[in-house]
Amino acid sequence: MPYWYYDKKELRNTPSIQDGIDYETECRYRKEGARFIIDTGTKMDLGYNTMATGVVYFHRFYMFHSFRAFPRYVTACCCLFLAGKVEETPKKCKDIIRTARGLLTEQKFLQFGEDPKEEVMTLERILLQTIKFDLQVEHPYQYLLKYAKALQGDKVKLQKMVQMAWTFVNDSLCTTLSLQWEPEILAVALMYLASKLSKFEVETWHGRKHHHLRWWDLFVEDITMDLLEDICHQVLDLYSKPKVAPPAVSPPMGASTIKPIPPPSLKRAVSSNPDSPGSSKVLKDEKIDLKSDDVKLPPDMLLPPPHILPPVGPPPTNVPPPNMYQHPPPNHHSYPPPLMGPGSTQAHPQLPPFHFSNYVMPHQPPTLPGQAPYFRPPYYEK
């Protein structure tokens, strides 16, 4: 039976990183693929177990292959297609592709090639060989409900804690936590995080013994606080804003550093440090009473943003007057620009066709280790 858990050193030496993709970009690709599987499965009314299984297949697949060799959205559709059959909620491949087409842009859907169904069906055989036909996957959901039934405390806060922990389990699929720890440990860590945020205090629990110091000692022993804190921080990092906007192309081919210029008032508010003593005074001075009749805006808010100000100076004299009887007039550009699709006459930047048949499977064994909720937890009784 393959061993699917890795340490952090191995997660920073994946085939994608060896192929020239940095660690932050690979994490973003994993997050986008997981979100795409969840969005597609939600739109097709698939269960949470099916979507979670597809995401785990997705993460395991890219421990042996590079994102440059296999496009992530094609792999995501293949993982969801296989997970539907494993979890006994099968969906037709053409239905998954049709749903994916509605969620992706035309540029991203070019990854599927001329015959999307054949691409997904061919990749399924590679996926099965990669995961060594180990199809059964356990998730923290069942352990979350099991552990919650054993806790005693305020029922209202307990239900709130379970809902919050369920959301954290959903969001943890966008990380590599499923490749680091067993689902029992993840359930304990995310319930610990949810109890801290919801201020739920465990009074006692069923089956408590004298040597149990904390409630999770009843289910999993020898869990250190450092381990729980590390798992919690990995989940909380998902909610932090990225420092640089991700590029729109895949694989990375260079990102633009041009950022939109905000209005002067917004620019000042963003640049001010909320922790500084003068920031509260600035925000207080800029607060506008909309109920008052004599509303006085700040002077910098009366001007439009710099990027839409009219040009300064006389108009150019070397431009000939437009011919009103000419159609289209000179320097005319249609807006919006025409779509470059199959029926377009413009040259389309076609990517080289991707053929899975030319790919040679690397036969290597698994390495031993060294925002918004998508689903609601099912109702349970104490």
N, C-alpha and C positions, 0 to 999 in steps of 0.2 A: 504494500500500500504506500503510495507516495506521501511524502511529508511536505506540507504546503506552508510551513512557517519559516520566516527568514528574520535575520537580525538587520539592524539599520545599516550596517556596513555592506551587506549584500544588496540591500535596496538602493544603494548609491553606486552599484556596479552592474546595472542591468544591461541587456543588449542595446537598449536605446541610448544609454549614456556612452557605451562603447562605440556607438554609431555616430557620435558627435552631437547628441541632444543633451542640453544641460539638465540638471536635476529639477530646477523650477519649472522648466517647460514640460518635462515628462509628468510632473505632478499635475500640471494644468491639463494635459491631454487625458490623464486618467480621470480627472474630475469632470471634464467635458463628456467623456465617454460614458461615465456612470450617470451623469445627469440625463444624457440622451436616452439611455436604456430606461430610466425611471419615467421620463416624459413620454416615451413611446409606449411603455407598458401601461401607464396611467390612461393614456388616450384610448388604448385597446381594452380597458377594463380587466387587466390582468391582476392577479393577487400579489401581495407584497412579497411572498416567498418566491414567486417566479422571478420578479424583478431583482430581488436580492441575489438569487442564484445566478442570474445572468451577469450581474456586476462582479460576483466572485470569479466566474469563468473569465471575465474580461481582464481582471487583475492578474490572474494566474497565467493567462495566455502571454501577456507582455513581460513575464519573468523569463521567457524563453525566446521572444521575438522582439524586433524593433518596430517602433512606430513609423519609421521610414519604409520598412518593408511591407507592412500591412496597415492600410488606412484605418483609423480608429472607428469611423462610423460604420464601415462595412463589418468590422469585427464586432461592434456593438449589436448590430442587427443579427449577426450569426449567433452570438451568445444568447440573445433573447429568444431566438428561434429554437435553439437547443434546450434552453431552460424551460420553455413552454412544454416541450415533450417530456422532460424529466419530471416536472411538477404536475403532470397530467392536466395541463391547461393549454393544449396545443393551439397554435395559430398558423394559418397558411403563410408561406413565405411571401407570396405576392401581397398579402394584406399588410405584413410588417413593412415591406418596401414601400407600399403606397402611403402608409402612415409616416414613414421616415421622409418621404419626398415632401410631405406637407410641413415637416418640422425643419428641414434643412434648406439652405439657399441653393441656387442653381450651381454655384461654384463648388460647394461642398458635396453636392450630389454627383458631381462628375467623378468622384472616387469610385462609384459603383460601376463605371464602364458602360459599354454598350448593352450588355445583358446583365442587369443587376441580379436577377434570380440565379443565374448560373454562377455569378461571383459568390453569392452567399452560400449556395449549396456546395460549391467546391471548397470554400473555406471551412465549412462544417467538418469535413474529413480531416483537415489539418488541425482544427481545434480539438477534435476527439483524440488524435494522436498526441497532441501537446499535453493535454490534461490526463493522459494515460488512462482514459475511459473511467476516471474516478468521478462519477456524476453526482453522487449524493453529497449534499452540502448542508451543514447545520448553521443556523443563524441565531443571533442573540434574542430574537423575539420571544421564543418559547421559554427561555430561561428568565427573561424579564418578567413575564407573567407569573412564572412559578415562584420566583423570589418575592414578588410583591404580595402574593397571597400569604406568605409566612410572616409578613411584617404587621405590627400593631401600632396604631397611632391615630391621629386625626384622619378620618375617612376622606374628608374633602381635600385636604392637603395630600393625602396618599394618592387619590385619583389624579390630582394635578401633577404630582411627581411622576406617576406612570406615563401620563401623556407627554410630559417633557422628555423623559428618558426614551420614549418611543421615537420622538422626533430626532433625538441625538443618534439613535441607532440608524435611522434613515440617512442622516447626513454623514455618518461615519462611513457609509459605503463609498463616498467620494474620496476617501483616504485609503492608505494601504494598511489600515489596522487589521483588516481580515487576513492579511499576509503576515501579521506579526504575532497575534494572540488568538487563543481559542475563544469561541463565542461565550462560554461561561464567564471568562475574565472580562470580556467587553461588556457583558450585561451588568456585572457588578460595578465596573468603573463608571459606566454611564448612569446607573442608578445613583451612585455616590455623587456624581456631578449634578444630577437633577435634584437630589435632596438638598444640596447646598444652595442651589439657586431658588428653589421653591420654599426653603426654610422648613422642610419637613424633618421632624425629629423622631427617630425610631425609639419608642418607649421600651418595647420588648419584642420578641419574636417567638413563634411556635418552634418547639424542639430545642430551646436554648439549654445549654449545658454549662457547668461551672467553669470550664476552661475556655469558653468562647468569650473573647474580648470585644469583638464586633459582630454585627449581624451576618456579614458574609463569611465568617469562619464556619458557619453551619453548612455552607455549600462548597466553598473553595478555600482551602487552607494555604497559609504561607504567602498571602498577597501583601506586599509591602505598600506603604503609602507613596513611596517614590514611583512605583509602577502605576498606581492609580492616577497620580498627578501627571505623569507623562502621557497617559492615554487621554486624560481630560484636556490637556493643552493641545494635543494634536487635533482634537475635535473643535476646540475653541478657535484655533487658527483659521478654520474655514470661514469664520465670521469677520475676520479682519480684512480691511480693504487692501487690494493689491497696490503696490507702490507704482508700478508701470502698467499701462494699458497693454493687454496681450495683443500680438499681431493677429490679423485676420486670415493669414495664409497658413497652410499646413502642408508639409513640415515647415519649420521656421526658415524664412528667407530674408529676414531683416524687418525690423519694425520702425515705423516713423516716429520721430521724436517731437513732431509738431503737435501742440496741444491747443485746444480752443481758448480764446481769450475771454475770460468772464467779464461781466460789467464791473466797473470800479468798486461799487458797494459790495458786491459779492467777493471780489478779489481781496478787499480789505478784511472782510469777515472771515474768509478762509485762512488768510495768512496770519491772523491774530491767534495767539496761543490762548486756549480757553483757561489754562492754569495760571496765566499771568494776572497780576492784580488789576491791570488796566483794561483787560478784555471785557469784564462785566460792565464797566462804565461805557465802553464803546457800543456794546450791544444795547445797553439801556438807552443811550442817546439816540440810537437809530430806530427805536421802536416807534411805530406810527399809530396814532389813534384814529381808526377809520370812522368812528362815530362822530368825530368832531367836524364842524363845517369848514373851519380854516385849517385844512391839512397842508402843512409845509414840508415838502420833500427836501432832502439834502441836495445841495447844488450838484454833486456828482451823479445823482440819480436822474437829473433832468436831461442829461446828455445820453445819446445812444452809445452802445459799446463801440470801442475804437474800430472794430473790423467792419462796421456798417456806416461809418461817417462818410459824408460826401467828399470827393477829392478837393484838395485845396489848390487854388490857382486857376488861371484861364484855361478853357478847353483847348485841346490840340487843334492846330489849323491845317495839319497835313492829311487829315482824313477826308476823303471825298464825300459829298452828300449822298445819301442813299437814293437809289432809283426806285420810286414808289411803284413803278409798273413792272419791276423785275421781281420774280418769285422763284426762290426765296430771295429776300434782300441781301446785300453784301454783309458778310460777317454774321450770318444767321446761323444759330445753333439750336437745333430742336431740343426741347426739354420736356419731360425727362429723356435721357439718352435711350436709344432703342436697345432692347434686350438682345443680347448675342446668343441666340438659341439655335436649334437645328435649322429653322427656316430663315435665319437672318443671312443677309448678303455680306455682312462684315466678316472679316477674318477672326475666327475664334481661337484664342490661345489653347488649343487642344493639348492635353497632357498625354504623355505616351501611354498606350494601353497597358493595363496591369493584368498579367496572366499568372494565376496561381500554379499552373501546370509546369512552369519553368522554375519553380522554387523547390529546392532540395531540403527536406526535413533534417534538422540537426538532431541526431539521436544522442541526447545527453540526459542523464538521470537528474531528478530534482536535487538541489544542493541542500545539504543538512545545515541546521542553523548554527551557528557559532555563539433653502432657507425656508422656509415655510414647511410645515409637516405635509408629507405626501399621503400618509395613511393615518387612520385612527386605530388605536388598539381595540381589539374586540372586548366586549363587556365580560367581566368576570365577577364572580361572587366570592365573598370571603368564606 
